[in-house]
Amino acid sequence: MHPRHQRVESAILEELAFILRDDVSDPELEGVRLTNIALSADGKVARVHFAVPRGRPRSAVERAFVRATGFLRARLAEGVDLKRTPELRFVYESEIDPGAEDPEREGG
């Protein structure tokens, strides 16, 4: 994979995690962790992998992502300088222990 492609993936994941943590008010998305991103070769689609807190219905989180996609994409366009902002597709990956420390947070 091209190093620039990896940098773009990393920038998108970092920005989306920031937006999700600080700007999204949907309680269904609280505690959800973004784990990985796979950007298509043409940059048009980003598959964003996520983990849900144990016990939270996966379907509720998926519906919340559907509701928030437009907002997330608009904020991503503001935060990351890209030729085009990719379509976001959210992919369930796993459950996480809600008490587990989030590696994205600094100092808790």
Backbone bond lengths (Angstrom), bond angles and torsions (degrees), N, CA, C in turn:
res aa  C-N    CA-C-N  psi(-1)  N-CA   C-N-CA  omega(-1)  CA-C   N-CA-C  phi
1 M - - - 1.450 - - 1.527 109.18 -
2 H 1.289 116.43 141.53 1.453 123.31 -178.53 1.535 110.28 -67.58
3 P 1.331 117.86 136.41 1.471 119.73 -178.71 1.534 113.43 -57.70
4 R 1.325 118.56 -35.69 1.465 120.51 178.80 1.527 109.90 -64.05
5 H 1.323 116.48 -41.16 1.466 121.23 179.07 1.531 109.81 -59.75
6 Q 1.318 116.39 -42.64 1.468 121.22 178.29 1.525 111.05 -64.59
7 R 1.340 117.06 -40.09 1.467 120.36 178.55 1.523 110.88 -64.12
8 V 1.328 116.92 -40.92 1.467 120.92 178.85 1.527 109.79 -64.26
9 E 1.336 117.43 -45.65 1.465 120.57 177.29 1.527 110.69 -56.83
10 S 1.316 116.01 -46.52 1.453 121.11 -178.55 1.534 110.85 -62.83
11 A 1.328 117.22 -42.86 1.468 121.26 179.75 1.523 111.07 -64.15
12 I 1.332 116.94 -41.02 1.464 121.06 179.35 1.525 109.88 -65.04
13 L 1.332 117.20 -47.19 1.460 120.79 -179.37 1.533 110.88 -60.95
14 E 1.312 116.51 -45.33 1.459 121.10 -179.62 1.531 110.72 -61.86
15 E 1.313 117.21 -45.73 1.468 121.04 -179.08 1.521 111.46 -65.89
16 L 1.330 117.32 -43.45 1.462 119.77 179.11 1.532 111.02 -63.76
17 A 1.314 117.42 -39.49 1.466 120.52 178.09 1.529 110.00 -62.57
18 F 1.321 116.90 -41.46 1.458 121.83 177.85 1.533 110.54 -62.54
19 I 1.325 117.03 -48.52 1.464 121.76 179.91 1.522 110.46 -60.62
20 L 1.319 116.27 -45.76 1.462 120.89 -178.98 1.527 110.35 -61.34
21 R 1.304 116.90 -41.79 1.462 121.51 -177.48 1.534 111.75 -72.45
22 D 1.341 117.38 -40.88 1.465 120.13 -169.41 1.526 116.02 -105.31
23 D 1.329 118.49 -22.01 1.469 119.58 -170.17 1.520 115.45 -120.96
24 V 1.313 118.18 -12.98 1.460 120.71 -178.14 1.520 108.83 -95.03
25 S 1.344 115.69 128.13 1.470 119.10 -175.37 1.527 113.42 -103.76
26 D 1.326 118.19 1.24 1.461 120.81 -178.88 1.531 109.77 -68.74
27 P 1.335 117.40 118.95 1.478 119.15 -178.34 1.531 113.52 -62.43
28 E 1.326 117.93 -23.95 1.474 120.14 177.86 1.525 111.81 -66.06
29 L 1.331 117.00 -23.38 1.466 120.28 -178.45 1.529 112.44 -96.36
30 E 1.317 116.73 -1.80 1.457 120.73 178.76 1.528 109.72 -65.40
31 G 1.313 115.83 129.57 1.454 120.76 178.17 1.522 114.47 82.68
32 V 1.321 118.14 -4.99 1.465 120.97 176.72 1.523 108.17 -71.91
33 R 1.322 116.70 137.33 1.455 121.62 -178.55 1.526 110.22 -115.25
34 L 1.313 116.31 130.33 1.465 120.69 174.18 1.519 107.01 -82.74
35 T 1.320 116.37 129.32 1.467 119.86 -171.63 1.520 114.48 -109.39
36 N 1.332 116.88 -28.07 1.464 119.67 -175.05 1.512 108.48 -164.25
37 I 1.321 115.68 162.34 1.461 120.52 174.83 1.515 108.56 -141.16
38 A 1.322 115.20 142.38 1.467 120.84 175.63 1.519 106.71 -127.37
39 L 1.321 116.11 109.33 1.453 122.66 179.58 1.518 108.95 -91.63
40 S 1.329 116.09 130.30 1.468 118.95 179.10 1.530 109.52 -61.80
41 A 1.320 116.61 158.34 1.461 121.69 -176.11 1.528 111.93 -58.61
42 D 1.334 116.85 -33.64 1.465 120.02 -179.96 1.528 112.70 -87.64
43 G 1.324 117.01 -2.62 1.455 121.15 176.89 1.518 115.18 76.90
44 K 1.324 117.30 9.28 1.465 120.03 -176.18 1.518 113.85 -85.06
45 V 1.334 117.59 -25.08 1.465 121.41 -176.14 1.530 109.62 -132.28
46 A 1.323 114.68 132.61 1.463 120.30 174.43 1.526 107.95 -117.50
47 R 1.319 116.25 120.62 1.461 121.34 174.63 1.523 106.54 -92.11
48 V 1.322 114.86 114.03 1.455 121.57 -175.41 1.529 108.13 -103.89
49 H 1.321 116.47 114.35 1.459 122.15 -178.55 1.523 108.89 -86.94
50 F 1.335 116.03 141.29 1.453 119.53 -177.94 1.520 111.41 -139.74
51 A 1.332 114.21 157.74 1.464 122.26 176.16 1.521 107.88 -121.41
52 V 1.322 116.46 139.45 1.463 121.51 -178.21 1.530 110.08 -106.79
53 P 1.335 116.57 149.53 1.468 118.88 175.48 1.528 110.20 -60.58
54 R 1.312 116.14 138.47 1.465 122.53 -179.81 1.532 109.27 -53.38
55 G 1.333 115.38 132.96 1.454 120.33 178.76 1.520 114.02 93.77
56 R 1.322 117.90 -15.86 1.461 120.52 178.15 1.523 108.12 -83.69
57 P 1.338 118.00 132.96 1.467 119.30 179.68 1.535 111.42 -63.82
58 R 1.310 114.80 123.42 1.464 121.26 179.12 1.521 110.98 -56.72
59 S 1.337 117.63 -40.64 1.463 121.26 -177.52 1.529 111.40 -63.18
60 A 1.337 117.68 -35.73 1.460 121.12 178.61 1.531 110.54 -65.57
61 V 1.319 116.08 -40.25 1.465 120.84 178.61 1.527 109.71 -67.17
62 E 1.326 117.22 -42.76 1.466 120.01 178.65 1.530 111.16 -61.04
63 R 1.342 117.24 -41.68 1.472 120.33 177.26 1.528 110.98 -64.18
64 A 1.329 116.69 -39.00 1.462 120.59 178.67 1.532 110.76 -63.65
65 F 1.329 117.13 -39.47 1.466 119.88 176.86 1.531 110.83 -64.89
66 V 1.324 117.45 -38.31 1.467 120.28 176.85 1.531 109.40 -59.55
67 R 1.342 116.35 -45.71 1.470 120.58 179.32 1.529 111.79 -63.33
68 A 1.331 117.17 -37.06 1.466 121.53 -172.69 1.526 114.00 -90.31
69 T 1.318 118.40 -8.11 1.468 120.59 -172.37 1.526 112.96 -56.03
70 G 1.315 118.04 -45.96 1.467 120.55 -179.58 1.516 112.00 -60.49
71 F 1.324 115.79 -45.12 1.458 121.13 178.29 1.530 110.52 -62.40
72 L 1.324 116.42 -47.43 1.469 120.65 -179.08 1.527 111.06 -60.81
73 R 1.309 116.34 -42.58 1.465 120.40 -179.10 1.530 111.02 -66.25
74 A 1.330 116.73 -41.68 1.469 120.60 178.48 1.526 110.98 -63.20
75 R 1.324 116.71 -44.81 1.465 120.34 178.88 1.533 111.10 -66.67
76 L 1.329 116.72 -36.48 1.462 120.78 176.93 1.525 110.05 -61.37
77 A 1.325 116.86 -42.22 1.468 121.33 179.29 1.531 111.34 -61.52
78 E 1.335 116.06 -34.54 1.465 120.33 178.03 1.527 111.63 -72.96
79 G 1.332 116.65 -34.63 1.458 120.75 -171.21 1.510 116.33 -91.92
80 V 1.327 117.20 -23.34 1.462 120.39 -177.47 1.528 108.21 -126.15
81 D 1.313 116.16 127.44 1.462 121.19 -177.51 1.534 109.71 -81.73
82 L 1.334 115.80 101.05 1.461 122.28 179.92 1.525 109.31 -127.41
83 K 1.332 116.69 152.91 1.469 119.88 174.46 1.518 109.87 -60.07
84 R 1.326 115.57 -43.93 1.469 120.85 176.78 1.512 108.08 -139.64
85 T 1.318 113.93 144.35 1.462 119.03 177.62 1.518 107.55 -87.35
86 P 1.324 117.28 125.54 1.469 119.00 -175.39 1.526 112.89 -69.81
87 E 1.314 114.67 154.66 1.452 121.21 169.31 1.522 106.08 -67.00
88 L 1.331 116.66 137.03 1.463 120.64 -178.23 1.522 109.89 -100.89
89 R 1.317 115.76 127.61 1.462 122.32 174.86 1.516 107.48 -123.79
90 F 1.315 115.91 122.91 1.455 120.65 -175.62 1.515 110.11 -96.46
91 V 1.334 115.33 131.86 1.459 122.96 -173.81 1.525 108.88 -123.52
92 Y 1.333 115.93 120.49 1.464 120.78 177.63 1.521 109.68 -65.16
93 E 1.339 115.46 134.96 1.457 119.49 179.10 1.529 112.36 -116.25
94 S 1.331 117.22 -48.83 1.467 118.79 -175.25 1.519 110.99 -166.39
95 E 1.347 113.80 177.87 1.460 121.66 170.57 1.511 107.92 -101.14
96 I 1.322 115.66 151.78 1.463 120.49 176.44 1.517 108.73 -128.43
97 D 1.308 115.75 156.13 1.460 121.37 175.47 1.525 107.34 -72.34
98 P 1.346 118.06 121.10 1.458 119.76 -176.67 1.522 113.77 -59.13
99 G 1.316 117.79 -21.92 1.464 120.64 178.52 1.516 113.83 -87.47
100 A 1.326 116.81 -5.65 1.471 120.40 -177.68 1.523 110.05 -66.11
101 E 1.308 115.48 143.30 1.458 120.83 179.02 1.519 109.95 -69.45
102 D 1.336 115.87 134.00 1.458 122.37 178.95 1.527 108.61 -84.91
103 P 1.338 117.74 117.97 1.471 119.49 -178.07 1.529 112.51 -65.51
104 E 1.333 118.93 -16.40 1.463 122.50 179.12 1.534 110.93 -75.36
105 R 1.316 116.95 -25.50 1.466 120.59 -176.36 1.523 110.66 -81.45
106 E 1.319 114.58 144.87 1.460 120.27 177.00 1.526 108.05 -105.97
107 G 1.289 116.04 117.78 1.446 121.10 174.14 1.521 116.34 69.03
108 G 1.319 119.29 6.68 1.436 123.83 172.90 1.458 115.24 67.10
